[in-house]
């Protein structure tokens, strides 16, 4: 299907050294720390390849098992949990992406070995079925008996296997998927449409996307037919009729189904699927609105349209955050509309980064924005919530939307320090994004040689006296011969003034419109540079449906007030500097974006970026009154 943008293969983009690379590496270390035996344990158990009886045998042996339950995975991966096995798919997906970006052979060897062991389990099960639970779970679904989301769990496994095939080049993974497709084809072939409709109402996760991916590879009619069986007509038709079938419904049941519709449109060209996606976005985002983090859900359910004040409970779910980012990526590719990249950025900065503990790498399932919120962190092996899985995927996927390609050239959609290598019309071309953390702010920044140089040398240009109100980037082009193409630069929604763009030191005339792409067309030569300055400021954002209640943002960064209760502030929300002033703006060799404190209030409150909150109580939304 025709698209405005296309993505580069995973591995084409390399993150630059810096805070995001540190987070990526923290995630990689955790992924690699999970043992093969624990990841595979329930699969082995179901296939009859492992059992455990503790030390209660009938022999006289007195040795103690070194693989006792105290070393196993628990929580949602417990051998007694119906959802067991879901983390395997997330792990395979993360491993495939980490390998593609790092070329780390240890990651590839570990992942390939796990796929080969899964193949053994499938053979032991008869050659088709593969899961960490028995086939009888599926029959319970058909018979109307409750069981916790077996389709959802199978989808995670198949998704991970597909990415091992498509990204990491593991052909055995595709064979396993085809075996499972044969099982599901036979299992569903005798169902009436009514039976399928009932089945699809029981959280099928992204099964539609899995079958669409498979059909996109094989082109076989049987896989196309299987894909269409997983068309959830009751839900999709209601969306096409313009009905709100989201409010108070389980958000992460629906989002993966829409991702399936998006992929189905790409592999079939069936316009109905695209219209379903567009209708969903209109209902979930455009007409519903969202809180300042981008979330339209709370406690796993969609909040009412533009009425969210009474729903600020435990907060938005990371799985919803990650999957809505994925959906925005589909829509950005299709349309080229910068608004979808803006949405992705909001969810990345105030979702992915805020859900992850920056020191331990662990997940907070929910992210609250109400008064007195706390982040509740999962553990390495004792929880394994669904969001634990999307955490390791999200933090292996920073590269997905930085650079994109269209027929005229390259688009920079996310301002993340990184580099791209690609070939265009026989010419090897490179683009490198660097971020200036001295003349501009650099979120999550810390100690660096550049910062040390800035604060020790006096024979260099001085750094600003106070924290800069802008982000500054340098894009450097490398090519083995001159090449003519366009470079599109995203100008984000939060611009607070006129952007500056200089090509080889010469200022561009503009106009520079927020939430758009600014196009530079040139014959580029090796060493050409583009400097981009994006001004930002402190702003307020109203809580949907609640006039007089506001969150504070510093450019794209949501701020969290460090207190455990609601507190009324006095001032003019249209002039947020009447409420907050800069605080602790610099630490050693770097600026601290998003650090503020209240001014002229009854009691002082410190504000920091939501993504920096760890164990502190915090509040994001504040009622604001005019000064008495």
C-alpha positions, 0 to 999 in steps of 0.5 A, spaced: 500 500 500 502 507 498 505 510 504 507 517 505 513 514 509 517 508 510 521 505 516 528 503 515 530 496 517 531 495 524 539 496 525 540 501 520 539 507 526 544 507 532 543 511 538 549 516 540 552 515 547 548 518 552 542 517 557 538 514 552 543 509 550 544 508 558 537 506 559 537 501 553 543 498 556 540 497 562 534 494 559 539 489 555 542 487 561 536 485 564 533 481 558 540 477 558 539 476 566 533 472 565 535 465 564 533 460 559 531 455 564 526 460 567 523 463 560 522 456 558 520 452 564 512 452 563 513 450 555 517 444 558 512 443 563 507 443 558 511 439 553 512 433 558 520 435 557 521 437 565 517 436 571 519 437 579 518 434 585 523 437 590 527 433 594 521 428 596 524 422 592 524 415 594 532 414 594 537 415 599 540 421 596 540 427 600 543 432 595 538 439 594 536 441 588 539 447 585 533 449 581 528 450 586 522 454 586 526 460 590 529 461 583 523 460 578 519 466 575 513 468 579 507 472 579 504 472 572 509 467 569 508 462 575 507 455 573 500 456 576 498 462 573 493 461 567 497 467 563 504 464 564 508 464 557 506 471 555 513 474 557 517 469 552 514 473 546 516 480 549 523 477 550 524 474 543 521 481 540 526 485 545 532 480 543 531 481 536 531 488 536 537 489 541 541 484 536 539 488 530 542 494 533 548 492 537 550 486 533 551 482 539 552 475 538 551 473 545 544 476 544 543 472 538 545 465 540 541 466 546 535 467 542 536 462 537 537 457 542 531 459 545 527 458 539 530 451 538 528 449 544 521 452 543 521 448 536 522 441 541 517 443 545 512 444 539 514 437 536 513 434 543 506 437 543 505 433 536 508 438 531 503 444 531 501 446 538 506 451 542 504 454 549 506 454 556 499 452 557 494 446 555 490 446 548 484 445 553 484 452 555 482 454 548 476 449 548 474 452 555 473 459 551 469 456 546 465 452 551 464 459 555 468 457 561 472 463 564 480 462 562 485 468 563 486 470 556 489 464 552 489 468 545 492 474 548 498 470 551 499 466 544 499 472 540 505 475 545 509 468 543 507 469 536 509 476 535 516 475 538 517 469 534 515 473 528 520 478 530 525 473 531 524 471 523 523 478 520 528 482 524 533 477 527 533 472 521 531 466 524 528 461 519 526 456 524 521 461 528 517 462 522 516 454 521 514 454 528 508 460 527 506 456 521 505 450 525 501 454 530 497 457 524 495 450 522 492 448 529 488 455 529 486 454 522 483 447 523 480 449 530 476 455 527 474 452 521 468 449 524 466 455 528 459 459 525 460 466 525 456 467 531 461 462 535 467 466 532 464 473 534 463 470 541 470 468 541 473 474 539 470 478 545 474 474 549 481 478 549 484 475 543 490 480 543 493 482 537 492 475 533 489 479 527 496 482 527 500 476 527 496 472 522 496 479 517 504 478 518 504 471 516 500 472 510 504 478 508 510 473 508 507 467 505 501 470 501 498 463 502 490 463 501 489 459 508 493 464 512 489 470 509 482 466 510 485 465 517 486 472 518 479 474 516 476 469 521 480 474 526 476 480 524 472 482 530 466 485 526 462 487 532 467 491 535 470 494 528 463 495 525 460 499 531 466 503 530 465 504 523 458 506 525 461 512 529 459 509 536 463 510 542 464 503 544 471 505 548 468 508 554 469 504 560 472 498 556 478 494 557 483 499 553 489 494 552 484 489 549 482 493 543 488 497 541 492 490 539 486 489 535 486 495 532 493 494 530 491 488 527 486 492 523 492 496 521 497 491 519 491 487 515 490 494 511 497 494 509 497 486 507 490 486 503 489 493 501 482 492 504 479 499 505 475 497 511 481 495 515 484 502 514 477 506 516 476 502 522 483 504 524 481 511 523 475 511 526 478 508 532 483 514 533 478 519 532 474 515 538 480 514 542 484 520 541 481 526 537 474 526 540 476 523 547 482 527 549 487 525 554 491 527 560 498 531 559 502 524 558 497 522 552 493 517 556 486 516 555 486 510 560 486 509 567 486 503 571 486 499 564 479 502 562 478 508 557 476 514 561 469 518 558 470 523 553 473 530 555 471 528 562 477 525 566 477 529 573 473 523 576 478 518 573 485 520 576 486 513 580 492 509 579 493 512 572 495 510 565 497 503 563 504 502 560 501 497 555 496 502 552 502 507 552 506 502 548 501 500 543 498 507 542 505 509 540 505 503 535 499 505 532 501 512 531 507 510 528 502 506 523 498 513 522 505 517 521 507 512 515 500 512 512 499 520 512 506 523 513 502 528 518 507 530 524 501 530 529 502 523 530 510 524 531 508 529 536 503 524 539 509 519 539 514 524 543 509 525 548 508 518 550 515 517 549 517 522 554 512 522 559 510 514 558 516 510 556 521 514 560 516 515 566 514 508 567 521 505 567 526 506 574 532 509 571 536 506 576 533 499 576 530 498 569 524 496 572 517 497 571 511 501 574 505 498 571 500 504 572 502 512 571 498 516 576 497 523 575 492 525 580 494 528 587 498 524 591 500 519 586 506 513 587 509 509 582 509 502 584 515 498 581 515 491 579 521 486 581 526 482 576 522 475 577 516 476 582 511 480 578 512 479 570 505 483 569 503 484 562 507 491 562 513 488 564 513 485 557 512 491 553 517 495 558 523 490 555 520 491 548 519 499 548 526 500 551 529 496 545 525 500 540 527 507 541 530 507 534 523 506 530 521 513 529 527 517 529 528 517 521 523 515 516 524 515 508 519 518 503 520 518 495 524 525 496 529 523 501 529 523 509 524 525 515 527 526 522 521 525 526 524 524 533 530 528 536 533 523 539 541 523 538 543 517 533 546 516 526 543 513 520 547 509 514 543 508 508 544 507 500 540 512 495 541 511 488 548 508 489 551 513 494 552 511 501 549 516 506 549 518 513 546 522 518 548 524 525 544 527 530 547 531 536 544 534 541 548 541 545 547 540 552 550 546 554 547 552 549 540 548 550 537 543 555 538 535 554 533 531 558 536 526 563 543 528 561 549 527 566 556 527 567 560 527 560 567 530 558 563 535 554 560 538 560 567 537 564 570 541 558 564 547 559 566 548 566 573 548 566 576 551 560 575 559 559 578 559 552 572 557 549 565 560 548 561 561 554 555 557 556 549 561 558 548 564 564 541 561 566 538 555 563 537 555 556 529 556 553 531 551 547 533 545 545 539 545 540 541 539 535 546 539 529 545 534 524 551 532 520 551 529 513 556 524 510 556 521 503 562 519 499 559 523 493 554 529 493 547 527 493 541 531 491 535 529 496 530 532 501 531 532 509 524 534 512 525 536 520 519 535 524 517 542 528 514 539 534 507 542 537 510 545 543 514 550 540 514 557 544 517 561 538 520 562 532 525 556 530 532 557 527 534 552 522 541 554 519 544 550 513 552 550 513 551 557 517 546 560 513 539 561 516 533 558 513 527 563 511 521 559 514 516 560 515 516 555 521 510 552 523 509 547 529 507 540 528 509 540 521 515 538 517 520 543 514 523 541 508 530 542 506 532 540 498 539 541 496 545 537 493 548 535 499 556 534 500 560 530 505 560 534 512 554 539 511 551 541 517 544 543 519 543 546 526 536 546 529 534 550 535 527 549 538 525 554 543 520 551 549 517 555 555 513 553 561 506 552 559 500 549 563 495 544 560 488 544 562 485 537 565 480 535 560 473 537 562 475 540 568 476 548 567 481 551 572 485 545 573 492 544 570 498 540 569 505 544 568 509 542 562 516 544 560 516 544 552 514 536 552 516 534 559 510 533 564 512 536 571 510 533 577 510 537 584 513 533 590 507 532 595 502 527 597 496 531 597 492 536 592 494 543 593 490 549 590 495 554 587 494 562 586 496 565 580 494 566 572 495 559 569 496 563 562 502 566 565 505 560 568 511 564 570 507 567 575 506 560 579 513 557 578 520 559 577 526 555 575 529 551 581 536 548 581 537 549 574 544 546 573 548 541 576 555 541 575 556 540 568 549 539 565 542 543 566 536 540 569 530 541 564 523 541 568 526 543 575 521 549 578 519 551 584 512 555 586 513 562 587 508 567 592 504 561 594 502 559 602 507 553 602 513 551 597 513 545 592 518 543 588 517 540 581 521 535 577 520 531 570 515 526 571 520 521 568 525 523 574 520 521 579 522 514 583 519 513 590 517 520 592 509 522 592 507 526 587 501 530 584 501 532 577 494 536 576 493 543 580 487 547 581 489 554 580 485 560 582 486 568 581 490 571 587 485 574 592 
